[in-house]
Amino acid sequence: MGEELGIDDKAIELGPQLAERTKDHLVGGREVRQVELYFLARVSAADVDPARAPQPDNIRAYRWWTLAELRNTQQTVHPVGLADLVATGAAGRPLKQPVVLTG
């Protein structure tokens, strides 16, 4: 979160891992394997500062979403099922193991 949103590590309350996804794709003409790990994390809005980010990836805007907004948006949100994963983690219902996402 520091890399793209400028959030200091000390400002993040990291919760359980909710999911993971592995994807093979080309980067600069070379095949790479990207492994994504999804965690429940709590952070104050005041700690987000993309101007401090070393690799902001052309982020022009960010926003906070409620679970209802995530469930009802017409926008594409990745990973699919994010709202359900967040709801499970936020409710303190432990997962036996992280969900393996495809796609």
Backbone torsions as a table, in degrees:
resi	resn	phi	psi	omega
1	MET	NA	-25.2	175.5
2	GLY	-70.3	-35.6	-176.2
3	GLU	-62.2	-39.6	-175.2
4	GLU	-110.2	-24.6	-176.7
5	LEU	-117.8	1.4	176.1
6	GLY	69.3	24.0	-179.0
7	ILE	-87.2	128.1	178.0
8	ASP	-68.8	137.6	-179.2
9	ASP	-52.1	-37.3	-176.8
10	LYS	-68.8	-16.3	-178.1
11	ALA	-90.1	-1.6	-175.1
12	ILE	-102.5	127.0	171.3
13	GLU	-98.0	102.3	-174.5
14	LEU	-87.4	126.6	178.6
15	GLY	-100.7	-157.3	-175.9
16	PRO	-73.2	155.1	172.6
17	GLN	-72.9	129.5	-177.7
18	LEU	-99.0	-35.2	-173.9
19	ALA	-158.4	169.7	174.0
20	GLU	-149.1	154.6	178.7
21	ARG	-146.9	138.7	176.4
22	THR	-119.7	133.4	-178.7
23	LYS	-140.7	132.3	173.8
24	ASP	-97.8	132.8	178.9
25	HIS	-160.6	171.5	-178.7
26	LEU	-90.4	136.8	172.2
27	VAL	-132.8	116.0	-178.8
28	GLY	59.8	33.8	179.2
29	GLY	81.3	1.4	-179.9
30	ARG	-113.9	140.0	177.7
31	GLU	-72.7	127.2	178.0
32	VAL	-130.0	155.6	173.9
33	ARG	-109.1	120.2	178.9
34	GLN	-102.4	126.3	177.8
35	VAL	-114.2	120.9	-179.6
36	GLU	-109.8	130.6	175.7
37	LEU	-116.2	127.5	-177.8
38	TYR	-106.6	124.3	-179.7
39	PHE	-121.2	152.1	167.3
40	LEU	-77.7	127.1	180.0
41	ALA	-136.5	141.8	176.5
42	ARG	-114.9	135.2	-178.7
43	VAL	-151.6	146.3	177.4
44	SER	-77.6	142.6	177.3
45	ALA	-58.2	-31.1	-179.0
46	ALA	-67.5	-19.5	-178.7
47	ASP	-87.2	-6.6	178.9
48	VAL	-85.4	122.6	179.6
49	ASP	-150.3	85.8	-178.5
50	PRO	-54.5	-21.9	178.7
51	ALA	-65.0	-22.6	177.5
52	ARG	-88.2	-6.8	-174.3
53	ALA	-74.8	130.5	177.9
54	PRO	-73.3	-24.9	179.7
55	GLN	-137.4	75.2	-174.5
56	PRO	-72.0	-4.7	176.5
57	ASP	50.0	39.6	177.4
58	ASN	59.4	30.1	176.9
59	ILE	-68.3	121.4	-178.8
60	ARG	-100.6	-21.5	-179.1
61	ALA	-158.8	158.7	173.1
62	TYR	-146.5	162.8	179.2
63	ARG	-156.2	162.4	175.4
64	TRP	-95.7	139.4	-179.8
65	TRP	-116.8	139.8	168.9
66	THR	-82.5	163.7	176.5
67	LEU	-60.7	-39.2	179.0
68	ALA	-61.8	-41.3	178.2
69	GLU	-64.4	-41.9	178.5
70	LEU	-62.5	-40.0	-178.6
71	ARG	-70.4	-30.4	-171.0
72	ASN	-107.3	-1.1	-176.9
73	THR	-69.0	150.2	173.7
74	GLN	-92.4	-6.6	178.0
75	GLN	-76.6	157.2	176.3
76	THR	-79.2	125.0	179.7
77	VAL	-123.7	129.9	178.2
78	HIS	-115.2	142.8	-2.9
79	PRO	-76.1	157.4	175.8
80	VAL	-59.5	135.0	-179.1
81	GLY	85.1	13.5	-177.5
82	LEU	-55.8	-43.2	-177.6
83	ALA	-59.0	-42.3	179.5
84	ASP	-66.4	-38.7	177.7
85	LEU	-64.0	-44.4	179.7
86	VAL	-65.0	-42.9	179.9
87	ALA	-60.7	-41.9	178.5
88	THR	-62.0	-48.4	-179.6
89	GLY	-66.2	-42.2	-177.7
90	ALA	-68.1	-28.2	179.0
91	ALA	-80.1	-5.4	179.4
92	GLY	77.6	14.5	177.2
93	ARG	-82.0	109.9	-176.4
94	PRO	-69.3	143.7	173.3
95	LEU	-93.3	141.1	176.6
96	LYS	-64.5	-35.4	175.6
97	GLN	-157.1	157.7	-180.0
98	PRO	-60.5	146.9	175.9
99	VAL	-70.3	135.0	176.1
100	VAL	-94.0	115.4	-178.4
101	LEU	-90.7	148.2	175.7
102	THR	-119.5	160.7	176.2
103	GLY	89.2	NA	NA
